[in-house]
Amino acid sequence: MAKEPTPPSTREDLLQRLICMQPVLRHRFRATIPADAQASMRETMEEVTASQLEALMLLHQAGSAVSMHQLAEAQAITPSSATQLVDRLVRLGLVERLREDEDRRLVRVQLSEAARQRFEEMMRLHLRSLAAVTDQLSDGDLRTLVDLLARLAQPASAGHPA
């Protein structure tokens, strides 16, 4: 007797599966990073919040100093919140403030050299981890995954719930 096909999952079932996959994926990523590298990353970033890490990533991607206004806009936060965020990163020695000679009111921020080196090492480890975790995917599957995640990363369009 033939086995009946399993009915397709409902959207709620799929979302539940997605929730359950998150910790498993996090553990798989961690398992690909050597213990000494994990310890170094924890030591470097243990005091850094998610918002601060996002700011560090933005500064790293920019490759040069950005204005406080640009940083606030990129993170969708107020200028005063950006100032507080940068104050903490300066205290941690992760970013430097630069003043413009022409206009001392204009403040730009950039990663400190030590932070840039640590961040680049973390990015190399993260890239190796991603490569290991996604090794079982074909190039096409990986492209589809990246495209789908990019769609999720986009702001919700008008008329569609966030």
C-alpha positions as CSV (number, residue, x, y, z in Angstrom):
1,M,0.0,0.0,0.0
2,A,1.4,3.4,-1.0
3,K,2.2,5.9,1.7
4,E,0.1,9.0,1.6
5,P,2.0,12.2,0.8
6,T,2.7,14.4,3.7
7,P,0.5,17.5,3.5
8,P,2.4,20.7,2.9
9,S,3.4,22.6,6.0
10,T,1.4,25.6,6.9
11,R,3.1,29.0,7.1
12,E,3.0,28.9,10.9
13,D,4.6,25.4,10.9
14,L,7.4,26.7,8.6
15,L,8.0,29.7,10.8
16,Q,8.1,27.4,13.9
17,R,10.8,25.3,12.1
18,L,12.7,28.5,11.3
19,I,12.7,29.5,15.0
20,C,13.9,26.0,16.0
21,M,16.7,26.2,13.4
22,Q,18.3,29.4,14.8
23,P,20.0,27.9,17.8
24,V,21.1,24.8,15.8
25,L,22.7,27.1,13.2
26,R,24.3,29.2,15.8
27,H,25.9,26.1,17.3
28,R,27.0,24.8,13.9
29,F,28.7,28.2,13.2
30,R,30.5,28.1,16.6
31,A,31.6,24.5,16.1
32,T,33.5,25.6,13.0
33,I,35.6,28.2,14.9
34,P,38.6,26.9,16.8
35,A,38.4,27.3,20.6
36,D,41.3,29.7,20.8
37,A,39.7,31.9,18.1
38,Q,36.4,31.8,20.0
39,A,38.2,32.9,23.2
40,S,39.9,35.8,21.3
41,M,36.6,36.9,19.8
42,R,34.9,36.8,23.2
43,E,37.7,38.8,24.7
44,T,37.6,41.4,22.0
45,M,33.9,41.8,21.7
46,E,32.5,40.7,25.1
47,E,31.6,44.3,26.1
48,V,30.2,45.2,22.6
49,T,26.4,45.3,22.1
50,A,24.6,44.3,18.9
51,S,24.2,48.0,17.9
52,Q,27.8,48.7,18.5
53,L,28.8,45.6,16.5
54,E,26.6,46.9,13.7
55,A,28.4,50.3,13.8
56,L,31.7,48.5,13.7
57,M,30.6,46.5,10.7
58,L,29.5,49.7,9.0
59,L,32.8,51.5,9.7
60,H,34.7,48.4,8.4
61,Q,32.7,48.3,5.2
62,A,33.1,52.0,4.6
63,G,36.9,51.6,4.7
64,S,37.4,55.2,5.8
65,A,36.0,57.7,8.3
66,V,32.3,58.4,8.2
67,S,30.5,61.4,9.7
68,M,28.4,60.9,12.8
69,H,25.4,61.9,10.7
70,Q,26.1,59.1,8.2
71,L,26.5,56.6,11.0
72,A,23.3,57.7,12.7
73,E,21.4,57.5,9.4
74,A,22.8,54.1,8.4
75,Q,21.7,52.7,11.8
76,A,18.4,54.5,11.8
77,I,19.1,56.1,15.2
78,T,19.2,59.7,16.4
79,P,22.4,61.7,16.3
80,S,22.5,61.8,20.1
81,S,22.2,58.0,20.2
82,A,25.0,57.8,17.7
83,T,27.1,60.0,19.9
84,Q,26.5,57.8,23.0
85,L,27.3,54.7,20.9
86,V,30.5,56.2,19.6
87,D,31.5,57.4,23.1
88,R,31.3,53.8,24.4
89,L,33.3,52.5,21.4
90,V,36.0,55.2,21.9
91,R,36.2,54.2,25.6
92,L,36.7,50.6,24.5
93,G,39.5,51.7,22.1
94,L,37.6,50.4,19.0
95,V,37.0,53.7,17.2
96,E,38.6,57.1,16.9
97,R,37.0,60.5,16.5
98,L,38.4,62.8,13.9
99,R,37.7,66.5,13.7
100,E,37.8,68.4,10.4
101,D,40.3,71.2,10.2
102,E,37.9,73.3,8.1
103,D,34.9,72.8,10.3
104,R,35.6,71.6,13.9
105,R,31.9,70.9,14.3
106,L,32.1,68.1,11.8
107,V,33.1,64.8,13.5
108,R,34.0,61.7,11.6
109,V,34.7,58.3,13.1
110,Q,36.8,55.4,12.0
111,L,37.9,52.0,13.4
112,S,41.1,52.2,15.4
113,E,43.9,50.3,13.8
114,A,43.9,47.7,16.5
115,A,40.1,47.3,16.1
116,R,40.5,47.0,12.3
117,Q,43.0,44.2,12.7
118,R,40.8,42.3,15.2
119,F,37.7,42.9,13.1
120,E,39.4,41.7,9.9
121,E,40.5,38.5,11.7
122,M,36.9,38.0,13.0
123,M,35.6,38.5,9.5
124,R,38.0,35.9,8.1
125,L,36.9,33.4,10.8
126,H,33.3,34.2,10.1
127,L,33.8,33.7,6.4
128,R,35.5,30.4,7.0
129,S,32.6,29.4,9.3
130,L,30.0,30.3,6.7
131,A,31.9,28.4,4.0
132,A,32.0,25.3,6.2
133,V,28.3,25.5,7.2
134,T,27.2,26.1,3.6
135,D,29.6,23.6,2.0
136,Q,26.8,21.1,1.4
137,L,24.9,23.7,-0.8
138,S,25.4,23.9,-4.5
139,D,26.4,27.3,-5.9
140,G,22.8,27.8,-7.1
141,D,21.4,26.9,-3.6
142,L,23.7,29.3,-1.9
143,R,22.8,32.0,-4.4
144,T,19.1,31.3,-3.6
145,L,19.7,31.5,0.1
146,V,21.6,34.8,-0.2
147,D,18.9,36.2,-2.4
148,L,16.1,35.2,0.0
149,L,18.0,36.6,3.0
150,A,18.7,39.8,1.1
151,R,14.9,40.1,0.5
152,L,14.3,39.7,4.2
153,A,16.9,42.3,5.0
154,Q,15.1,44.9,2.9
155,P,12.7,47.3,4.6
156,A,9.1,46.3,4.3
157,S,7.4,48.1,1.4
158,A,4.3,50.1,1.7
159,G,1.3,48.0,2.1
160,H,3.2,45.0,3.3
161,P,3.4,44.3,7.1
162,A,6.9,44.3,8.6
